[in-house]
Amino acid sequence: MAAVAALAAGAGAAPTTALRLQVTFSGTAQGTFTDVERWTSLSTNQCVLRRSRNETVAVSWSYSWRGIPGSRPTQAAAPTSKGDVAGTEVRDSCDVAPDELPADAPADWLRSVTCDDPLEESGAATLAFLQRPAQTVVQVASPELAVSPDAQCTAEPRTDQLRASVPFSLSALKRLRPGASLSVAVGSAVTRFGAYVPRFNCMHAAKPYDGYRSYDDCLDLLTWSGTLRVTRL
């Protein structure tokens, strides 16, 4: 899987030539996705179909770039990332006997599936420098991650949570000797570096359709922790 740097923010700003930096963004994420969907007959008010999903997500990554604030960063090392989704999906007849399924129910509805699928990257991890009078704000983000279209698992990690925006004092960066670093802990518990939502209610309600009403109870939990390290070159 590949990740490349995005164009730096603030194009046209004068590069801070004294500050050649290497930025490394690494971390791990873990989450659970639980969803119980029910289809109820409008004529009998009975639940006739149910799908229960219980899946876990695990991701780890490390991305690294080199650049000068105010100019375009370049990839410094081969990116590493891996992730997977694993769990179960059970489809049953809910409140009716298995032989009383609706005539229009899918032929393979009654089943239980155990899944374990890798996550794939789509797009690129990004780094951008935002220049302020006395600060350089380092903005990093993971690429999108998803299971393949033919995967058995269906949970999709909320990749928009795997990002951080960290201000660094220009004077502190300039005091660094070549090879020295500043490291900052980032993650869903450090709210000053991003607007994170570790607990997301993914419930949806659909309008009645073709004699049925569907509803679900859905909860998506995702937490992550990582490190943003800036090294002077």
N, C-alpha and C positions, 0 to 999 in steps of 0.2 A: 504494500500500500504506500502511496506516495503523498507527500504534502509539500507544498512550496509556499514561499512568502508572498503576501499580497503587496500591492503598491503601498508605500508609506503614506500616511495621512499628511495633509498640509503640503502638497506638492507646490514647489516654487519657493519654499522657505529656504533661507541660507543654511547650508549644512554646518553643523557644529564640528569642524574638522578635528578639533582636539579630542573628541570623544568617539573613538572607534570602539564599538561594543559588540559583545556576543550575548544574545538573549536565549535562554533555555526555559521552556515551559514543559513541565512534567507533572504527572498525577495519576490518580486512580479514581474510578467512579463505580458505584454499586447502587442497584435499585431493585424494586419489586413492582410488578404490574399485576393487579388482581381485578378481574372483570367478570361479572355474572350478568349475562343478557337473557332476557325472557321475552317470549312472544305469546301473547294472550289472545284467545279467540274472542272477538267482539260479541258473538252470539251466545256463548256459554260462560264467558268471563273466567275460563280456565286457562292456566298456563300450559301450553301444549309443546313448546320447544324451549330448550335452555342450553346455553353454551357457557361453560365455566373455564376461565383461563387463569392460570397462576404461573407467572414466569419471572425469572430473575435476570438482571443485566449486570455484566461486569466488564469494565473497560480499563485499560492502562495505556499511557502514551508518553512520549518524549519528543519534542520538536525543538530545533535549534536554528538560529539565524545569526548572521553578522551584518552590521550596518552602522551608519553614522546618522544620528538624529537629523531629520530634515532631508534625507536622501532615501533611495530605495534599498531595503535590506535584501540579502541573498541567503540562500540556504547554507548552513554551516556544516551540517552532518546529515547523514541519511536518517530520515525520520523513522521512529519505531512506534507502532501502536498495535494493539490487539484487543479484541472484545468478542463477547458471545452472549447469546440469549439462550436460556435453558428453562424447561418447565413442563407443564402439562396443559392439555386442553381436553375437556370432557363435554360431549354432547349427549343429552338424554331427552326423555319425554316429559320431564317436569311433573305436572299434576295428573297426567293421564297414563294409562298402561302403554307399554311399547307397541302393542298391536293396535292402538287407537290413534296413532299419529295421523295428522291431517293428510289427505290424499295428495296435496301439493308439496309435502315436505320433501327435501332432497333425499334421494334413494340411499345415500351413504350417511345419513344424519347420525344415527346411533353409533358412536365410536368414542374411543379414548386414545389420545395421542401423547406420547412423550417426545419432546423435541430438545435439540441441542444444536444450535446453528451459529456460525461465525457472523460477526458484523463486518460490513464492508464500508470503506470510506467513499464518500462522494464529494468531489471538490477538494479544497486544500485548507490546511491549517493556515492561519494568517497572523502576521505581526504588523503593527503600525505604530509609529511614533507621533504623538501629538505634542507640539511645542507650546509651552507657556513661558512667560517672562523668567521665572526662576525654577521651572520644572520641565522635565520630560516625562510625559505620561506614556507608559508602555502598554499597548493594548494587544492581547493575544486571544485567539479563539481556536477551538478544535474544528476540524471539518465535520460535515454531516456524517452520521453513522447509521446504518440500517441493515436489516437482514435482506437477503436476496429475494426476488419475487417468488421463487419456487421453494422457499424455506418453510418448514413446518411451524416454527415459532412466528408469532405475529407482533410481539411487543417491539416498539420503536423507542430507543433512548431519546430523551429530550436534549439533543445536542446543543441547543441554544443556551443551556446552563453551563457548559464547559468553556467558559471564557472569563477573562479578568481584565480590569483596567487599573493599573497601578502607577501612581505618581512617584517619581524619583527626583530628589533635589539635585539641581545641576551642580551646586557646589559640592555636594557629597560625591557625585559621580566624578568630578574633576579631581577630588582628593585621592581617588583610588590609584594605586600604583598598577602598572601593567601586570595582568594576571590576577589581580585581586577582584573580589566579587561582593555584591550585595544580594542577599537572598530574602525573599518575602514569602511567607506562607499564604496561600490563597485557597479558596474553596467555598462550598456552599454555606459554611459556618462563619465566613468572614464577609459580612454583608457590605462593608464599605468599599469593596472592590467589584461589586456587581449586584444586580437585582435578581436574587436567586429565589426559586420556588421549590424547596425540597418536597413539599406535599402538594400534589395537584389532583383536584377532583375532575376526573375525565368522564363523568357521567354525561350521557346525551339522551334526549327524549325525541322520539320520532312521531310524526303525525300518523294516525290510523291509516292503514293501507291494505286493500284487498282482503278485508275481513279480520285483520289482526292489528294489535297495538303492541309495539315493542318498547322496552325500557331496560335500563341496566344500572347496576351499582359498580362503579369503576373508581379505582384509586391507583395513582401512579406516584411512587416514592423514588426519589433520586437524590443521593448525596455524593459529594466528591471532595477530595482534598489534593493539594498539589503544591508545587514550588515554582516561583518565578525568580530566576537567577540572572542577574546582569553582571557581566564580567568586562572589565576594561582590557582592551587588546593593546 
